[in-house]
Amino acid sequence: MKKMKVTMLALAAVAFVAFAFKGIDGGSITGKVTPAAGATEAWAIQGTDTLKSPVSDGAFSFQNAKTGVYTIIIGAKEPLKPATVNDVKVEDGKATDLGEIKLGE
């Protein structure tokens, strides 16, 4: 009986460690848009995956983005033109800050 308890305790410890140290899944992408009032929303595109984020006070953020390379598109209100940022690299557990993105005129 004692051996079974020790075995169960060991299995529980292994399971706890496996879940506690599960790899971080994805990173984040943030940026600011100028003029702030000219942006509508932002999209992050990687292959067939598309993430969408509202632009609030000129800022946007994509959380839990899968690792990889994205194209970011910022929608714009007339008469401004959308902005595109290519080759945005996302790594597990890291924040990618795009800084200031200017909408076209």
C-alpha positions in Angstrom: 0.0 0.0 0.0 2.8 2.4 0.9 4.6 1.7 -2.4 1.4 2.5 -4.3 1.1 5.8 -2.5 4.7 6.7 -3.3 4.1 5.8 -7.0 0.9 7.9 -7.2 2.7 10.8 -5.6 5.6 10.5 -8.0 3.2 10.4 -11.0 1.4 13.5 -9.7 4.7 15.3 -9.3 5.7 14.5 -12.9 2.3 15.6 -14.2 2.5 18.9 -12.3 6.0 19.6 -13.6 5.0 18.8 -17.2 2.1 21.3 -17.0 4.0 23.9 -15.0 6.8 24.1 -17.5 4.7 23.8 -20.7 6.3 26.0 -23.3 5.0 29.5 -23.8 2.7 29.6 -26.7 3.2 32.6 -28.9 4.2 36.2 -28.5 2.6 39.6 -29.0 2.7 42.4 -31.6 2.0 46.1 -30.6 2.2 49.4 -32.4 1.0 53.0 -32.6 -0.7 54.6 -35.6 -0.5 58.2 -36.7 -2.7 60.0 -37.1 -4.4 58.2 -34.2 -7.9 59.1 -35.3 -7.3 57.9 -38.9 -7.0 54.2 -38.2 -9.9 51.8 -38.1 -8.5 48.3 -37.2 -5.4 46.2 -37.7 -4.9 42.7 -39.1 -1.9 40.4 -38.6 -1.7 37.8 -41.4 0.5 34.6 -41.5 -0.4 32.2 -44.2 -4.1 31.3 -43.8 -4.2 32.7 -40.2 -5.6 36.2 -39.6 -5.7 38.0 -36.3 -7.8 41.2 -35.9 -7.4 44.0 -33.4 -9.2 47.3 -32.9 -7.2 50.5 -33.0 -7.9 52.5 -29.9 -6.4 56.0 -29.4 -3.9 55.0 -32.2 -2.7 51.9 -30.5 -3.2 48.2 -31.4 -2.1 44.9 -29.9 -2.2 41.3 -30.9 -1.8 38.8 -28.0 -0.9 35.1 -28.3 0.3 35.4 -31.9 1.8 32.1 -33.1 5.5 32.1 -33.7 6.3 33.1 -37.3 6.4 35.9 -39.8 3.4 38.2 -40.2 2.2 41.0 -42.5 0.5 43.7 -40.5 -2.2 45.8 -42.3 -3.6 49.0 -40.7 -7.0 50.0 -42.0 -7.5 53.8 -42.6 -10.4 56.2 -42.8 -10.8 58.3 -46.0 -8.8 60.2 -47.3 -5.9 58.3 -45.7 -4.6 55.1 -47.1 -3.9 51.8 -45.3 -0.4 51.0 -44.1 1.3 47.7 -44.5 4.3 46.3 -42.5 5.9 43.2 -43.9 8.2 40.6 -42.3 7.1 41.1 -38.7 8.8 38.3 -36.7 7.1 36.8 -33.7 8.9 34.6 -31.2 7.5 32.6 -28.3 7.3 34.7 -25.1 8.5 37.9 -26.7 6.9 41.2 -27.4 7.4 42.7 -30.9 6.9 46.5 -30.8 6.5 48.0 -34.3 6.8 51.6 -33.0 5.0 54.3 -34.9 3.3 53.5 -38.2 2.2 56.4 -40.4 -0.9 56.1 -42.6 -0.5 57.1 -46.2 -2.0 60.3 -47.6 
